[in-house]
């Protein structure tokens, strides 16, 4: 199996930008600069060879590919959180036993 080229943090960035309504709002919520977020999205686009956002007037909107990546990325980020919780529960169980 090939190792992922896109980090969980980059997927989390994509999800944050979409759910917060833009780069500025996401930057404020996750305490990173807009340029850091923009770079993460550009890296996803470059690695996958697709555009995630397109300009519609003055707003950036998800492309069809971007929507698919958002949905799958959100699922991945959520699963990462569940995996960490499961690991913490295992450690707690080991300490109790």
For each residue, the residues with C-beta under 8 A, 3 or more apart:
1:
2:
3:
4: 7
5: 47
6: 10 11 43 44 47 48
7: 4 10 11
8: 11 12 76 77 80
9: 12 13 40
10: 6 7 13 14 40 41 43 44
11: 6 7 8 14 15 44 73 76 77
12: 8 9 15 16 30 73 77
13: 9 10 16 17 26 30 32 37 40 41
14: 10 11 17 18 40 41 44 52 69 70 73
15: 11 12 18 19 70 73 74 77
16: 12 13 19 20 26 29 30 37
17: 13 14 20 22 23 26 37 41
18: 14 15 62 70
19: 15 16 26
20: 16 17 25 26 28 29
21: 25
22: 17 25 26 59 60
23: 17 26 27 34 37 38 60
24: 27 28 34
25: 20 21 22 28 29
26: 13 16 17 19 20 22 23 29 30 37
27: 23 24 30 31 32 33 34 36 37
28: 20 24 25 31
29: 16 20 25 26
30: 12 13 16 26 27 37
31: 27 28
32: 13 27 36 37
33: 27 36 37
34: 23 24 27 37 38
35: 38 39
36: 27 32 33 39 40
37: 13 16 17 23 26 27 30 32 33 34 40 41
38: 23 34 35 41 42
39: 35 36 42 43
40: 9 10 13 14 36 37 43 44
41: 10 13 14 17 37 38 44 45 52 53
42: 38 39 45 46
43: 6 10 39 40 46 47
44: 6 10 11 14 40 41 47 48 52 69
45: 41 42 48 49 50 51 52
46: 42 43 49
47: 5 6 43 44
48: 6 44 45 65 69
49: 45 46
50: 45 63 65 66 69
51: 45 54 63 65 66
52: 14 41 44 45 62 63 65 66 69 70
53: 41 60 61 62 63 66
54: 51 60 61 63 66
55: 58 59 60 61
56: 59 60 61
57:
58: 55
59: 22 55 56
60: 22 23 53 54 55 56
61: 53 54 55 56
62: 18 52 53 66 67 70
63: 50 51 52 53 54 66 67
64: 67 68
65: 48 50 51 52 68 69
66: 50 51 52 53 54 62 63 69 70
67: 62 63 64 70 71
68: 64 65 71 72
69: 14 44 48 50 52 65 66 72 73
70: 14 15 18 52 62 66 67 73 74
71: 67 68 74 75
72: 68 69 75 76
73: 11 12 14 15 69 70 76 77
74: 15 70 71 77 78
75: 71 72 78 79
76: 8 11 72 73 79 80
77: 8 11 12 15 73 74 80 81
78: 74 75 81 82
79: 75 76 82 83
80: 8 76 77 83 84
81: 77 78 84 85
82: 78 79 85 86
83: 79 80 86 87
84: 80 81 87 88
85: 81 82 88 89
86: 82 83 89 90
87: 83 84 90 91
88: 84 85 91 92
89: 85 86 92 93
90: 86 87 93 94
91: 87 88 94 95
92: 88 89 95 96
93: 89 90 96 97
94: 90 91 97
95: 91 92
96: 92 93
97: 93 94
